[in-house]
């Protein structure tokens, strides 16, 4: 690998780590979460989206991830806040699953059964 390639990789790593989620990431996340293309996200779709993100990060299928690893990876700090119920530094899939219900209710400001794309977008912002 040449010197220029190393510089490009370092610049990309530094640049990516200091920014919040990009518009492109959020749009792709919305499309991924809206399984039935209904232009809104149901409670089930919301939970499935974050469970799938958890499974992607938990490559060893341990069902237990350090919060410091999980939270930045799913780009949803608000969801992680309070998810570690037993305060052991790890978030289990069950802890996350339980947290998603209360987070969906918090984001669902209009009280309808589904959340809008805008509400989902706000969930992903730090």
C-alpha positions in Angstrom: 0.0 0.0 0.0 1.4 3.3 -1.0 1.9 6.4 1.2 -0.9 8.2 -0.6 -3.3 5.4 0.1 -2.5 5.4 3.8 -3.1 9.2 3.9 -6.5 8.8 2.2 -7.6 6.1 4.6 -6.5 8.1 7.7 -8.3 11.2 6.4 -11.5 9.2 5.8 -11.3 7.5 9.2 -10.8 10.8 11.0 -13.5 12.6 9.0 -16.1 9.9 9.5 -15.6 9.6 13.2 -16.2 13.2 14.0 -19.4 13.7 12.1 -22.9 12.7 12.8 -24.9 10.5 10.5 -24.9 11.6 6.9 -28.1 12.5 5.0 -27.4 9.5 2.8 -27.1 7.1 5.8 -30.4 8.4 7.2 -32.2 8.1 3.9 -30.9 4.5 3.5 -31.9 3.7 7.0 -35.4 5.0 6.4 -35.7 2.9 3.3 -34.4 -0.2 5.1 -36.7 0.3 8.0 -39.9 0.8 5.9 -40.3 -2.8 4.9 -43.7 -2.4 3.4 -42.9 0.9 1.6 -45.9 2.5 3.3 -44.0 5.8 3.8 -44.2 5.4 7.6 -42.5 3.0 10.0 -44.6 0.7 12.3 -43.5 -0.3 15.8 -42.6 -3.7 14.4 -40.5 -2.2 11.6 -38.8 0.1 14.0 -37.9 -2.8 16.3 -36.8 -5.0 13.5 -34.5 -2.2 12.1 -32.6 -1.8 15.3 -32.5 -5.6 16.1 -31.0 -6.1 12.6 -28.4 -3.4 13.3 -27.6 -5.2 16.6 -27.2 -8.5 14.9 -24.9 -7.0 12.2 -22.6 -5.7 15.0 -22.9 -8.8 17.1 -21.0 -11.0 14.6 -20.3 -13.6 17.2 -24.0 -13.9 18.0 -23.2 -13.4 21.7 -26.4 -11.5 22.4 -24.4 -9.1 24.6 -22.5 -6.1 23.3 -20.5 -3.4 25.1 -22.5 -0.2 25.1 -19.4 1.8 24.0 -19.3 -0.4 20.8 -23.1 -0.6 20.1 -24.2 2.9 20.6 -21.9 4.7 18.1 -22.5 1.8 15.6 -26.2 2.2 15.5 -26.0 6.0 15.6 -28.9 6.3 18.0 -27.5 7.5 21.3 -31.0 8.2 22.6 -32.0 4.5 22.2 -28.9 3.4 24.0 -29.5 5.7 26.9 -31.1 3.7 29.6 -31.0 0.4 27.6 -28.3 -1.1 29.9 -30.8 -1.8 32.7 -28.4 -3.7 35.0 -25.5 -1.1 34.4 -22.9 -3.8 33.6 -21.6 -1.9 30.5 -23.2 -4.3 28.1 -26.5 -4.1 26.2 -28.1 -7.5 25.6 -30.5 -8.0 22.8 -33.3 -8.3 25.3 -32.4 -5.0 26.9 -32.4 -3.3 23.5 -35.7 -4.9 22.6 -37.3 -3.6 25.7 -35.8 -0.2 25.2 -37.2 0.0 21.7 -40.8 0.0 22.8 -40.3 3.0 25.1 -38.2 4.8 22.4 -40.9 4.2 19.8 -43.5 5.7 22.1 -41.2 8.8 22.8 -40.6 9.3 19.0 -44.3 8.8 18.0 -45.3 12.3 18.9 -48.6 12.3 17.2 -49.7 9.1 18.9 -50.5 7.3 15.6 -49.6 3.7 15.1 -46.7 4.5 12.8 -43.9 7.0 12.9 -43.2 9.4 10.1 -39.9 9.5 8.2 -39.1 12.8 10.0 -39.7 11.2 13.4 -37.5 8.2 12.5 -34.8 10.6 11.2 -34.9 12.4 14.6 -34.3 9.1 16.3 -31.0 8.7 14.5 -29.7 12.2 15.4 -27.3 12.4 18.4 
